[in-house]
Amino acid sequence: MISLILLALLTDILVGDPRPIPHPVVIMGSLINRCERTVRKLTTSPTGLRLGGILLVFVVISFAWLGTWTLIKLAERVHPYLGFGVHLWLLATTLAVKSLGQHAMAVAEPLTRGDLKEARSKVAMIVGRDTDQLDDRGITRATVETVAENTVDGIISPLFYAFIGGAPLAMAYKAVNTMDSMIGHKDEKYRYLGWAAARLDDLANYLPARLAGFFYPLLAVFYPGGFRATIRTMLRDAPKHPSPNSGIPEAAVAGALGIQLGGTNYYRGQVSHRAVMGEEKFPLSHRHIAQALKLTYGVTASVVAVGMVFDYLFH
């Protein structure tokens, strides 16, 4: 399994997500939309929507796990190497190392040129907040927060489940995360339908987020914030975040880089106040985007190394 995971990670880093090839997340998104429409046709009551949301979660996760397992087994029947290749490709699609780096640096590049218009356009592709009025600091903060949060959602969690159950389990996790992104909101529309998806996403990311949180302080010795400040920031500020998991990497990055994250955001013109993470020892600038990505790569390498050790010891 370890060789498969290493090759999948390498494939993602080198190839990413080629546009001509349909991505499994797109298929999941279509299924989620269809399931949502079906549930809403059958019921509109809070209890009915909550039960429908639970059933939706079960259907989508089952489809993701069973579909992935079936494709791999069918390919293995043709030839073991084909089975390995299909497993490798499916596992690589669950990872987002290259795409996270590409999207983040696509924001950083125009910021270095002072082109706020293009930087706003690029950051709008990766965040849900309003971006048309963001200044240099606001754009940087949005990007660094996204890098921190997606370190867990897009890399560490899929790796965690890949070590346990290969591509089928990693894809099942991806289904959970996709459902949370699409319907796991606390607004009026999804308060009941998306309840199960949001709770399951919190549960699925619980251990991976804390695994990442273990490595951030160790890596922080190479960054301005240092080990102690990163630990202190995580313990103090992570619980303030509305997500039980996202606050860990955000607080860790803030502490490691000696910057301040969080604050006021706007969503469709509505004000949203987020707890402040870290202390502003250094003013936010575009260089912190690259530093946050380096932390992401370091945490990723650390998790893979630990996974290799466990794989060696228990297999």
Secondary structure as the mmCIF struct_conf table of DSSP 4:
data_model
#
loop_
_struct_conf.conf_type_id
_struct_conf.id
_struct_conf.beg_label_comp_id
_struct_conf.beg_label_asym_id
_struct_conf.beg_label_seq_id
_struct_conf.end_label_comp_id
_struct_conf.end_label_asym_id
_struct_conf.end_label_seq_id
HELX_RH_AL_P HELX_RH_AL_P1 ILE A 2 VAL A 15
TURN_TY1_P TURN_TY1_P1 ARG A 19 PRO A 20
BEND BEND1 ILE A 21 ILE A 21
HELX_LH_PP_P HELX_LH_PP_P1 PRO A 22 HIS A 23
HELX_RH_AL_P HELX_RH_AL_P2 PRO A 24 LEU A 42
BEND BEND2 SER A 45 SER A 45
HELX_RH_AL_P HELX_RH_AL_P3 PRO A 46 VAL A 78
HELX_RH_AL_P HELX_RH_AL_P4 PRO A 80 THR A 93
TURN_TY1_P TURN_TY1_P2 THR A 94 THR A 94
HELX_RH_AL_P HELX_RH_AL_P5 VAL A 97 THR A 112
TURN_TY1_P TURN_TY1_P3 ARG A 113 GLY A 114
HELX_RH_AL_P HELX_RH_AL_P6 LEU A 116 VAL A 123
TURN_TY1_P TURN_TY1_P4 ALA A 124 ILE A 126
BEND BEND3 GLY A 128 ARG A 129
TURN_TY1_P TURN_TY1_P5 ASP A 132 GLN A 133
HELX_RH_AL_P HELX_RH_AL_P7 ASP A 136 THR A 151
HELX_RH_PI_P HELX_RH_PI_P1 VAL A 152 ILE A 156
HELX_RH_AL_P HELX_RH_AL_P8 SER A 157 ILE A 183
BEND BEND4 ASP A 187 ASP A 187
TURN_TY1_P TURN_TY1_P6 GLU A 188 GLY A 194
HELX_RH_AL_P HELX_RH_AL_P9 TRP A 195 LEU A 219
HELX_RH_3T_P HELX_RH_3T_P1 ALA A 220 PHE A 222
BEND BEND5 TYR A 223 GLY A 225
HELX_RH_AL_P HELX_RH_AL_P10 GLY A 226 ASP A 237
HELX_RH_3T_P HELX_RH_3T_P2 ALA A 238 LYS A 240
BEND BEND6 HIS A 241 SER A 243
TURN_TY1_P TURN_TY1_P7 PRO A 244 SER A 246
HELX_RH_AL_P HELX_RH_AL_P11 GLY A 247 LEU A 257
TURN_TY1_P TURN_TY1_P8 GLY A 258 GLY A 258
STRN STRN1 LEU A 261 TYR A 267
TURN_TY1_P TURN_TY1_P9 ARG A 268 GLY A 269
STRN STRN2 GLN A 270 MET A 277
BEND BEND7 GLY A 278 GLY A 278
BEND BEND8 LYS A 281 PHE A 282
TURN_TY1_P TURN_TY1_P10 HIS A 286 HIS A 286
HELX_RH_AL_P HELX_RH_AL_P12 ARG A 287 PHE A 314
#
